[in-house]
Amino acid sequence: MKFATTAVAAALTLAGPAAFAGGRDFTDYARVTEVQPQYESVNIPSQDCSSEIVPETRYTPGGRNLAGSLLGGVAGGLLGSRFGAGNGRVATAAVGAVAGAIVGNRLAGHEPAREVTYEREVRRCRMVDNWETRVTGYRVAYEYQGRSYSTMLPYDPGARLPVHVSVDPASGNWNR
């Protein structure tokens, strides 16, 4: 009985994992020998904006003082109407109004040009490059039953990698 148990144990050991699979396909584990992360640089541009307060100056044009011309014209017309008779009185009133308007304008002077300064917000934006290095995957080297393999994976598998094993009979005439 001891011989039969030993024989069965030896047969199972020599048959390998396929004996336990119960079919033609099964999952086993391979030993990972090397893992190398794979990187890529990605640009994620962003907008960098800042605001600043900027003084702005505007000029208002000077002008004539209309009130001085009007008051001078009325006063000159009244004064001129005191002289002369008949149509001469109308003529002296008209000459007095014109002279009074000129004198009134000169006495009142001109409004000077005014400088008005105010502040306004100016927003400036520019595009800035933001380079990031990202892991895109892992190149994994592994050994299974004395053979070396490699693959790309989206994750680091650690020390052991589950592998899918398929056992199919070889084609050809092996019975000679």
C-alpha positions in Angstrom: 0.0 0.0 0.0 2.9 2.3 0.8 4.2 1.6 -2.7 0.9 2.6 -4.3 0.7 5.9 -2.4 4.2 6.8 -3.4 3.6 5.9 -7.0 0.4 8.1 -7.1 2.3 11.0 -5.5 5.2 10.7 -8.0 2.8 10.6 -10.9 1.0 13.7 -9.7 4.2 15.5 -9.2 5.5 14.6 -12.6 2.3 15.5 -14.3 2.5 19.0 -12.9 -0.4 21.4 -12.5 -2.4 20.0 -15.4 -3.2 17.0 -13.3 -5.1 19.2 -10.9 -6.9 21.3 -13.5 -9.6 18.8 -14.1 -9.7 19.9 -17.8 -7.6 21.3 -20.6 -7.4 25.0 -19.3 -6.4 26.2 -15.9 -4.7 29.1 -14.0 -1.3 28.8 -12.5 1.3 31.2 -11.2 4.6 32.3 -12.8 7.5 33.8 -11.0 8.0 37.5 -11.8 11.7 38.3 -12.5 11.6 42.0 -13.4 9.0 44.8 -13.5 9.8 48.1 -15.3 7.3 51.0 -15.2 6.7 52.7 -18.5 6.3 56.5 -18.5 5.0 59.2 -20.8 5.0 62.9 -20.5 1.7 64.7 -20.9 1.1 68.4 -21.3 -2.0 69.7 -19.5 -2.0 73.4 -20.4 -3.9 75.7 -18.1 -4.8 79.4 -18.2 -3.0 81.7 -15.8 -4.9 84.9 -15.2 -4.1 88.0 -13.1 -5.9 91.3 -12.5 -4.3 94.6 -11.9 -5.7 98.1 -11.3 -4.5 100.5 -14.0 -4.9 104.3 -13.8 -6.4 105.8 -16.9 -6.5 109.5 -17.7 -9.0 111.2 -19.9 -9.0 114.8 -21.0 -12.1 116.9 -21.4 -11.7 119.7 -23.9 -11.9 123.2 -22.7 -14.6 125.4 -24.0 -16.1 128.9 -24.0 -18.0 130.2 -21.1 -21.4 130.8 -22.6 -22.8 132.6 -19.6 -20.2 135.4 -19.9 -21.1 136.0 -23.6 -24.8 136.1 -22.8 -24.6 138.4 -19.9 -22.2 140.7 -21.8 -24.4 140.7 -24.8 -27.5 141.7 -22.8 -25.7 144.4 -20.9 -24.2 145.8 -24.1 -27.5 145.8 -25.9 -29.2 147.7 -23.0 -26.4 150.2 -22.8 -26.4 150.7 -26.6 -30.2 151.2 -26.7 -29.7 154.4 -24.6 -28.0 156.2 -27.5 -29.4 157.4 -30.8 -32.9 157.9 -32.0 -35.3 155.9 -34.2 -33.4 153.3 -36.3 -30.1 154.6 -34.9 -31.2 153.4 -31.5 -31.7 149.8 -32.8 -28.3 150.0 -34.5 -26.5 151.2 -31.4 -28.3 148.4 -29.4 -27.1 145.8 -31.9 -23.5 147.1 -31.9 -23.7 147.3 -28.0 -24.9 143.7 -27.8 -22.1 142.4 -30.0 -19.5 144.4 -28.2 -20.9 143.3 -24.9 -20.8 139.7 -25.9 -17.2 139.9 -26.9 -16.2 141.7 -23.7 -18.2 139.3 -21.6 -16.6 136.3 -23.2 -13.1 137.7 -22.6 -13.8 138.6 -19.0 -15.3 135.2 -18.2 -12.4 133.4 -19.9 -12.2 129.9 -21.3 -12.9 126.8 -19.4 -9.5 125.0 -19.3 -9.1 121.4 -20.5 -9.6 119.1 -17.5 -7.7 116.0 -16.8 -9.8 113.2 -15.2 -8.0 110.2 -13.8 -9.8 107.0 -12.7 -8.8 103.4 -12.0 -10.1 100.4 -13.9 -9.4 96.7 -13.6 -7.5 95.0 -16.4 -7.5 91.2 -16.5 -4.6 89.5 -18.4 -4.5 85.8 -19.2 -1.9 83.5 -20.7 -1.6 79.8 -21.4 1.0 77.9 -19.3 2.4 74.5 -20.0 2.1 72.0 -17.2 4.1 68.8 -18.0 3.3 65.7 -16.0 5.0 62.3 -16.1 2.6 59.5 -15.8 3.0 55.7 -15.5 1.3 54.2 -18.6 1.9 50.5 -17.7 4.5 48.0 -16.6 6.8 45.8 -18.7 6.8 42.5 -16.8 9.4 39.6 -17.3 8.4 36.3 -15.8 9.4 32.6 -15.8 7.0 29.7 -16.1 8.3 26.1 -16.1 11.8 27.1 -17.0 10.9 29.4 -19.9 11.1 33.2 -19.9 8.3 35.5 -21.1 7.5 39.2 -21.1 4.3 41.2 -21.4 2.8 44.7 -20.8 0.4 45.1 -17.9 -1.6 48.1 -16.6 -0.5 47.2 -13.0 2.5 45.9 -11.1 1.8 42.2 -10.5 4.1 41.7 -7.5 6.2 38.6 -7.1 3.7 36.2 -8.7 1.8 36.5 -11.9 -1.4 34.5 -12.6 -1.1 32.8 -16.0 -3.6 31.0 -18.1 -2.4 27.6 -19.1 -4.0 25.6 -21.9 -3.1 22.0 -22.6 -3.9 20.6 -26.0 -2.6 17.5 -27.7 0.0 18.1 -30.4 -1.0 17.4 -33.9 0.8 14.7 -35.9 1.5 11.0 -35.6 3.4 10.4 -32.4 2.7 6.7 -32.2 5.5 5.0 -34.1 
